[in-house]
Amino acid sequence: MKLIINLIISVFFTLVIAGNALCESGQDIIQVPAFGTSQIQKTDTMTARSEAVKKALSKSVETALFQMIPHENLASDFKNIESILTGDPAAYVRDYKVIGENTVGKEYRVIVNSNIIKAKLSAATQASGMESADSFPKVLILFSEKLNPADQASSWWAGNGAGSSVCEPEAAASLISKKLKASDHSQPALDETGKSVVISPSPTNEEALKLARAYKADMVIIGQISVSEPANSVSGGLKSFPAKVEARIINVADGTEIASASETASALNADRIAGSKQAAIQATKQTTAKLATAASAALKKTPQTAPAAAASATGLKTIPVSINGQDILGKMIPIRTAMTSIKGMKEVKTLEMNYSNAKLQASYDGDAATLSNELALKNFENFKMEISSSPESGIVINIPDQKIQ
């Protein structure tokens, strides 16, 4: 039995630490498995178990937050994320189940499957001023697709409203990266009088705007995706399938065209269906990314940032700090806390952040080597760090993967 439990914990630990947790998102609940540990003081295993469960619940909320917040927002939203995670993360957990537990030496380990209340967590992010995808401007995507030259172009709106397309999920992902959100069209479109809105397979701007207003979208993308006959076969029977996407994005409020784009891509495959899809998806991603960039710039210009050398005017040194490792979001809180507690530290800014890398900027009354030495003296529970420094690159912190013994 002990061997089986060890195996369960090893498998789930690998999934969670790698950032590939088996999470199932519903409309109201996000289900997240998470790993938690705690040191056993003397023989008090019950307290250690309770602390391990508490840490696993906090980890579950952290993972749910990471799903809800676009990665490029993590740096700007980190202070608000920190306030949620250092508050009462368990308040966002509807219920949980311990699905595996064990002791290794003086450490108690648990795997907990938590049901996170999505609406409550979303409300907390909005109350703290964080941007979630739900608050992003909505973009209705109208891509007609012709993945086989012999077929007619298909469109999800042909007939009336609800439907899906091959390339739309990738286009939607490109929008999210620019703080835009694909408009939901899972229900038939109705105008203000309750009548169905039907547009042609190749809509004009006026038709597209009418449909976009019915879906309460802020912008609409109109485009055509086509895949041509493949060139002659290459080695192994592979064929090169060429795809082309032409599209434009329009502001619904005033009907003006924000930008247009045209991209091509190709994919090598022996199978026509698979090759056509691969090429079409790649060209769609490239085109949507260009349109989204233009739309994002039109909505809000990027504010000018102060030069990094500004701190030097006060006699402080600006030291770049890079943190690398799997699953670093939760580890950022103790690292930043430790840095800000160091004598001579004026400020620590989070410039960039994703699941495996973060770039910080420290305003410090000293050099990188001194700061590195001070940080190395700090004690971090549950994880280890490898710290190096140089005048050129600043401080580099590597957090090695944790291993099950």
Solvent accessible surface area in square Angstrom, and as a share of the most:
residue,aa,sasa,rsa
1,M,167,0.74
2,K,133,0.56
3,L,144,0.72
4,I,99,0.50
5,I,46,0.23
6,N,42,0.22
7,L,113,0.56
8,I,60,0.30
9,I,3,0.02
10,S,34,0.22
11,V,76,0.44
12,F,45,0.19
13,F,12,0.05
14,T,87,0.50
15,L,47,0.23
16,V,3,0.02
17,I,23,0.12
18,A,42,0.32
19,G,32,0.31
20,N,101,0.52
21,A,19,0.15
22,L,108,0.54
23,C,40,0.24
24,E,121,0.54
25,S,75,0.48
26,G,38,0.37
27,Q,163,0.73
28,D,84,0.44
29,I,37,0.19
30,I,3,0.01
31,Q,61,0.27
32,V,0,0.00
33,P,4,0.03
34,A,0,0.00
35,F,22,0.09
36,G,3,0.03
37,T,15,0.09
38,S,9,0.06
39,Q,80,0.36
40,I,17,0.08
41,Q,127,0.56
42,K,179,0.76
43,T,125,0.73
44,D,65,0.34
45,T,56,0.33
46,M,144,0.64
47,T,74,0.43
48,A,2,0.02
49,R,71,0.26
50,S,68,0.44
51,E,69,0.31
52,A,0,0.00
53,V,10,0.06
54,K,130,0.55
55,K,59,0.25
56,A,0,0.00
57,L,15,0.07
58,S,32,0.20
59,K,24,0.10
60,S,0,0.00
61,V,0,0.00
62,E,11,0.05
63,T,12,0.07
64,A,0,0.00
65,L,1,0.00
66,F,26,0.11
67,Q,75,0.33
68,M,22,0.10
69,I,2,0.01
70,P,10,0.06
71,H,85,0.38
72,E,85,0.38
73,N,1,0.00
74,L,1,0.01
75,A,14,0.11
76,S,88,0.57
77,D,11,0.06
78,F,2,0.01
79,K,145,0.61
80,N,38,0.20
81,I,0,0.00
82,E,37,0.16
83,S,63,0.40
84,I,12,0.06
85,L,16,0.08
86,T,84,0.49
87,G,52,0.50
88,D,89,0.46
89,P,16,0.10
90,A,45,0.35
91,A,40,0.31
92,Y,30,0.11
93,V,20,0.12
94,R,134,0.49
95,D,63,0.32
96,Y,105,0.40
97,K,139,0.59
98,V,34,0.20
99,I,56,0.28
100,G,8,0.08
101,E,52,0.23
102,N,18,0.09
103,T,52,0.30
104,V,31,0.18
105,G,70,0.67
106,K,109,0.46
107,E,32,0.14
108,Y,26,0.10
109,R,22,0.08
110,V,0,0.00
111,I,0,0.00
112,V,0,0.00
113,N,41,0.21
114,S,0,0.00
115,N,24,0.13
116,I,0,0.00
117,I,49,0.25
118,K,62,0.26
119,A,66,0.51
120,K,93,0.39
121,L,0,0.00
122,S,11,0.07
123,A,58,0.45
124,A,19,0.15
125,T,0,0.00
126,Q,94,0.42
127,A,93,0.72
128,S,37,0.24
129,G,57,0.55
130,M,7,0.03
131,E,73,0.33
132,S,3,0.02
133,A,22,0.17
134,D,80,0.41
135,S,68,0.44
136,F,7,0.03
137,P,41,0.26
138,K,76,0.32
139,V,0,0.00
140,L,0,0.00
141,I,2,0.01
142,L,0,0.00
143,F,2,0.01
144,S,10,0.07
145,E,10,0.04
146,K,69,0.29
147,L,34,0.17
148,N,40,0.21
149,P,44,0.28
150,A,92,0.72
151,D,80,0.41
152,Q,168,0.75
153,A,56,0.43
154,S,66,0.42
155,S,18,0.12
156,W,12,0.04
157,W,4,0.01
158,A,56,0.43
159,G,67,0.65
160,N,48,0.24
161,G,1,0.01
162,A,48,0.37
163,G,39,0.38
164,S,91,0.59
165,S,23,0.15
166,V,55,0.31
167,C,0,0.00
168,E,22,0.10
169,P,88,0.55
170,E,59,0.26
171,A,0,0.00
172,A,24,0.19
173,A,60,0.46
174,S,16,0.10
175,L,0,0.00
176,I,53,0.27
177,S,55,0.35
178,K,75,0.32
179,K,75,0.32
180,L,1,0.00
181,K,59,0.25
182,A,22,0.17
183,S,5,0.03
184,D,104,0.54
185,H,14,0.06
186,S,64,0.41
187,Q,125,0.56
188,P,66,0.42
189,A,2,0.01
190,L,94,0.47
191,D,37,0.19
192,E,168,0.75
193,T,98,0.57
194,G,47,0.45
195,K,143,0.60
196,S,61,0.39
197,V,3,0.02
198,V,93,0.54
199,I,11,0.06
200,S,43,0.28
201,P,80,0.50
202,S,85,0.55
203,P,11,0.07
204,T,74,0.43
205,N,45,0.23
206,E,126,0.57
207,E,52,0.23
208,A,0,0.00
209,L,15,0.08
210,K,110,0.46
211,L,1,0.01
212,A,0,0.00
213,R,127,0.46
214,A,26,0.20
215,Y,28,0.11
216,K,164,0.69
217,A,8,0.06
218,D,68,0.35
219,M,3,0.01
220,V,0,0.00
221,I,0,0.00
222,I,2,0.01
223,G,2,0.02
224,Q,79,0.35
225,I,2,0.01
226,S,46,0.30
227,V,4,0.02
228,S,63,0.40
229,E,105,0.47
230,P,25,0.16
231,A,66,0.52
232,N,137,0.70
233,S,62,0.40
234,V,74,0.43
235,S,97,0.63
236,G,79,0.76
237,G,41,0.39
238,L,65,0.32
239,K,76,0.32
240,S,32,0.21
241,F,2,0.01
242,P,50,0.31
243,A,4,0.03
244,K,90,0.38
245,V,0,0.00
246,E,81,0.36
247,A,8,0.06
248,R,58,0.21
249,I,0,0.00
250,I,0,0.00
251,N,45,0.23
252,V,12,0.07
253,A,94,0.73
254,D,91,0.47
255,G,27,0.26
256,T,74,0.43
257,E,92,0.41
258,I,48,0.24
259,A,23,0.18
260,S,77,0.50
261,A,15,0.12
262,S,62,0.40
263,E,30,0.14
264,T,88,0.51
265,A,18,0.14
266,S,73,0.47
267,A,15,0.11
268,L,104,0.52
269,N,29,0.15
270,A,68,0.52
271,D,71,0.37
272,R,78,0.28
273,I,119,0.60
274,A,33,0.26
275,G,0,0.00
276,S,2,0.01
277,K,80,0.34
278,Q,86,0.38
279,A,0,0.00
280,A,0,0.00
281,I,45,0.23
282,Q,77,0.34
283,A,0,0.00
284,T,0,0.00
285,K,76,0.32
286,Q,56,0.25
287,T,0,0.00
288,T,0,0.00
289,A,41,0.32
290,K,117,0.50
291,L,1,0.00
292,A,0,0.00
293,T,67,0.39
294,A,32,0.25
295,A,0,0.00
296,S,33,0.22
297,A,57,0.44
298,A,70,0.54
299,L,96,0.48
300,K,156,0.66
301,K,172,0.73
302,T,115,0.67
303,P,96,0.60
304,Q,174,0.77
305,T,122,0.71
306,A,80,0.62
307,P,100,0.63
308,A,60,0.47
309,A,68,0.52
310,A,55,0.42
311,A,19,0.15
312,S,71,0.46
313,A,94,0.73
314,T,103,0.60
315,G,58,0.56
316,L,30,0.15
317,K,107,0.45
318,T,41,0.24
319,I,8,0.04
320,P,70,0.44
321,V,2,0.01
322,S,22,0.14
323,I,0,0.00
324,N,46,0.23
325,G,16,0.16
326,Q,71,0.32
327,D,6,0.03
328,I,0,0.00
329,L,1,0.01
330,G,24,0.23
331,K,22,0.09
332,M,0,0.00
333,I,23,0.12
334,P,49,0.31
335,I,0,0.00
336,R,21,0.08
337,T,78,0.45
338,A,11,0.09
339,M,0,0.00
340,T,70,0.41
341,S,72,0.47
342,I,8,0.04
343,K,191,0.81
344,G,33,0.32
345,M,26,0.11
346,K,147,0.62
347,E,80,0.36
348,V,8,0.05
349,K,89,0.38
350,T,21,0.12
351,L,92,0.46
352,E,100,0.45
353,M,11,0.05
354,N,61,0.31
355,Y,30,0.12
356,S,47,0.30
357,N,36,0.19
358,A,0,0.00
359,K,85,0.36
360,L,2,0.01
361,Q,30,0.13
362,A,0,0.00
363,S,10,0.06
364,Y,7,0.03
365,D,94,0.49
366,G,20,0.19
367,D,67,0.35
368,A,11,0.09
369,A,53,0.41
370,T,60,0.35
371,L,0,0.00
372,S,10,0.07
373,N,99,0.51
374,E,67,0.30
375,L,0,0.00
376,A,66,0.51
377,L,144,0.71
378,K,72,0.31
379,N,144,0.74
380,F,28,0.12
381,E,102,0.46
382,N,61,0.31
383,F,20,0.08
384,K,165,0.70
385,M,35,0.16
386,E,104,0.47
387,I,44,0.22
388,S,63,0.40
389,S,44,0.29
390,S,35,0.22
391,P,131,0.82
392,E,149,0.67
393,S,62,0.40
394,G,2,0.02
395,I,0,0.00
396,V,37,0.21
397,I,0,0.00
398,N,60,0.31
399,I,8,0.04
400,P,59,0.37
401,D,74,0.38
402,Q,64,0.28
403,K,154,0.65
404,I,44,0.22
405,Q,166,0.74
